[in-house]
Amino acid sequence: MKINIHEESGFLISFNPLRPLCLCVMKFSKNYLRKNYLRLMMLGFKSMTIRHMIENMNEIIQSLFKRKSVRQFQERPISPEEKTLILESALQAPTAGNQNLYTILDINDEGLKRSLSVYCDNQPFIASAPLALLFLADCRRWYDSYLAAGIQARPPEKGDLLLAVADAVIAAQNTVVAAESLGIGSCYIGDILEQEEKVREALNLDEYVFPAAFVLYGFPTKGQIERVKPGRPPLSYIVQENRYRRLSEKEHRRMFLEKGAIKQEEEFEEYIRAFYERKYSSEFAKEMNRSAGRYLENFGG
């Protein structure tokens, strides 16, 4: 595979010597190419599926590849029309049995946003987000519908919760894609799982309701727009056929190298150890697991 960049036009041209008549061309900014050339090489454009996708890249695919988390927002507000479109996009998401097993909380109270910024591991930028939506896995609404119909229904159990979480997260991602198409950035806040007692009280969460996804939205600052999106691992490390298998130690090392997390394999131990201490064994991770356990206590089965 040979990849060339035409500096004047900003086009990336890839040529597959095994298929000399197949040429794929995609327009990138020269700045993007300079920053992501190695990443593009690692992606390789090796498969004809990828080549065909890039050759016929539409705005939705471009948006998915371009999108990255935004943690600094302009003071520019999101218009009511844009907000409504984002919210309506959630309802167009796939949903189990057309049940819409979620409730969306529009967190527009400034005091409440400040409180949540503290509960979510002290992240002040949460309070500055023009739009903050909390997607709740809602097992209460259908349960109440059953009761209203005179059915002696069993209480929601863990399987019901997992299904509702999937519904809520899929709906949340629909809003993220919709927002990106409008030039509005977004950021998921996983720390909403922490501080169960405080979050439940602040939001009046029912015992059969679970905070599945907390998403912030706003127009990104210039610095956020120019920030390089972190690399992703090649598909070969993520996609497996038919049955699950654990990656070998060698594959682990190569995966982090090829996604750009480390520059050489010798850095693997140091990188993983630092990540472990910063994320997996951190105080906030311990609090998240304690808090999540509290939420799960309400779901039997």
N, C-alpha and C positions, 0 to 999 in steps of 0.2 A: 504494500500500500504506500503510495506516495502522496503527500499532502503539500500543496503549494499555496502561498498567499500572494495575491496580486496587490501590491502595496497601494497603487493608485486608486483602484476601485474598491478595495476592501473585501474582495471576494475570496472565499476559501474554495479551493478546487481540490478534490480528491480523485485519485486515479487508481483503479484496481487492475493490476497487471494480469490477473486471471480473467478479467472481463474487459478487454481493452476498449470496447465500444460503449462502456457504461461510465459516464462522467457525471459527477454530482457537484453542483455549485450552490453555495448558500451565501447570502450577504451578511457579513458581520461588520461591526465597527472595527477599525484598526486597533483601537484601544482594547477592545474585548479580545481580539486575536492575540495581541502581545501578552496579555495577562493569562490567557487560557490556552495557549498553543499546546503546552504539555498535556493539559487535560484533554484537549481534542485529539491529540495523538493517542492518548490512552484509551479514549472511547473508540478511536481507530476507524470509525466508519467502515468496519470490516464486513459486516453482514449486509446483504442486499436489502434487508428490511429497514435497517437504519439508513442506508443510502437512499432508499425510496422515500422514507419519511422526511429526510432533510430536503430531498429534491422537491418535495411537494409540501413543504412546511406551511401550515396555516397558522392563523393568529392564536388559536387555542394552544397548539403545541408550543409555539414560541413562548407564550405566556407561562406555560408549565415549566419550561426549561429556564426561563429568566427569573422566575419568582424566588425570592429569598426573604428571610425574616427581617422585619424593620423594627428597630427599637428607638428611633428618633423621628419625631413627626414635626411637620410644619405646623404653624398655628392656624393654617387654613382649615376651615370647618368642612365637614362632609355635608353636602346639601340634603334636604329632606328627600328629594327624588332619588339621589344616590343611595341613601340609607334604605329606603323602601325597596329599591331594586336588589340590594344585597340581601335583605331579609326575605324577599320573595324567592330569591335564588335558592335559599335553604329548603323551601318547601318543594322545589323541583327535584330534590335529591332522591335517589333510590331509598326505599323504606320497606322494612319487613311487613308484608301483608297490607301495605298501605295504611299502617297504623300511626305513622309519625310519632314514634315513641320518645319524644323529646319535647321540652319546653325551652324557649329561648328567653333569657332575662336580658333586657336592655338596661345596662348599668349606666344611667345618666345622672345619678345623684353624685355630685362632686365629692361630698364627704364620704360616701360609701366607696367610691373609687379609691380615695386616699386610704381608707381602712383596708381594702383588699390589697393595695400595693404593699402594705405592711404585712398582712397575713401571708402574702405570696413571697416570702423570703426577702422582704424589704427591697422592692424594685420600684423606685420613684417614677420611672417613665410610664408605669401603668396609669398613674393618676393624670398624666398629660395626654393620654390617648383621646382623640376626638370621638371615637366610638369604641365601646367595650361590650361584647356580647358573651354571655355565659350560656353554654349549651348543656342543659340538664338531661340526663337519662331519666325519663319520667315514667315510672311504673305505677304511679298513683292514678293517673287520669283514666286509663283503661280499667283498672281495678274498680274505680268508683263507677264507671259506666256499667260494669257487670253488676255491682251492688244495686245501682239505680234500676236495673232491669229485673231485679228480684232474684238474682242468681246468688247462691251461697258459694261464692268463689274462694278458692284457696288464696292465701296471701302471696304476693310476688316472691319468687325465689331467685337463686343466683343465675340460672339460665335466662330468666326473664330480664335480669339486669344486664347481662352481657349482650343480649340482643338489643336492648335499649341504648347501651353505650355505642354499639356499632351504628345504630340509626343516628344518634346525636353527632358522632364524629364525622360521618359521611355528610350530614347536613352542614356541619361547620366548614368542611373542606369546600363544599359548593360555594359558600360565601367568600372564602378566600380566593377562589378562582374568579368569581364575579368581581370582587374588589380589585384584583390585579388587572382585569380588563378595563377598569375605569381609571387606572393609574394610582389606585389606592393600595398602599402596602399593608401588611398584616404581621402579627406575631402571636403564636400560641404560647400560653402561659401554663406550663405543666404544674407549677407550684400551687395551683388552685386546690390540689389534692391535700395540701397541708392544712393544719389548724382546723380540723373538722368541727370542733365545738364552736369556735369563733365564727367560722364561715356559715355554719348552719344557723346560728342565731342571727347573724347579720342579714342573711338572705331569706330567713324564715323557711328553710328547706324541710320538706316533709320527710318522714322516715323512709319512704319508698322513692326518694329522689336523690340522684347522685350527680355531682358536678363533673361531667365527662370532658368538656373542652371549654377553655376560656380564651377568647381571641380578641386582640386589639387591632384597630384599624386606623389608618391615617395616611395623609400624603407624606411620602418620605422626604427627608432632607437631601440636599445635594450629596453630602457625604455618604448617606445610606444608598443612594442610587449608584454611586461610583464604587462602593465597596464590592469586592470580588466575592461571588457566591462560593461557599466552601465546597470542596470537591466531593463527589460521590464515588463509591466503589464501582468497579466494572460489574456488569450483570453476572459474570461467571461466578462471583462470590455470593450472590444474592439469590439467583434463580437456580433451583434444583429440579430434577425431573422425577416425578412420581413418588419418591420416598426421601425422607429427611436423612441427612448425614452431617456429622460434625466436621468442621474444617480442620485440616491438619495444622500443626504449628507453623509449617512453612507457608501454608496458605494465609494464615493470620498475618504473618509478617509482610507478605506480598500485598495483601489487601490494603493495609494501611499505607504502604509505600505507593501503591498505584492510585489511591484516592487522594494522595498529596498531603496526608497528615504528617508523614515523616519524609525526610530527604534520602535517607539510606537505612537499610535494615538494622544497622547497629543501634539506631535510635529507638527501636521498638520498645524495649523494656522500660526505658525512661519515660517515654510518651504514655504508655499504658499505665504505669505506676502513678504518674501525675494525674491522669484522667480518673483513675480509681479513687484517689484521695479527694479530688475535686468534686466528683459526682457520686459514684457508687457507694462509698463509705462515708460520705459527708454527713454533717448534722442534719441538713435539710432532707437528705434521702431517708435518714432514720425517722424523721418526723413525718415524712410523706407516707412511709409504710405503716407507722403507728396510726396515722389519721385514716388512711384507706381501710385499715382493719376495722376501725370504728364504723365506717359507712357500711361495710359488708356484714356487720353483726345483725343488721335488720333484715337481711335476706336469708331465709332458711333454705333447706334442701341440700 
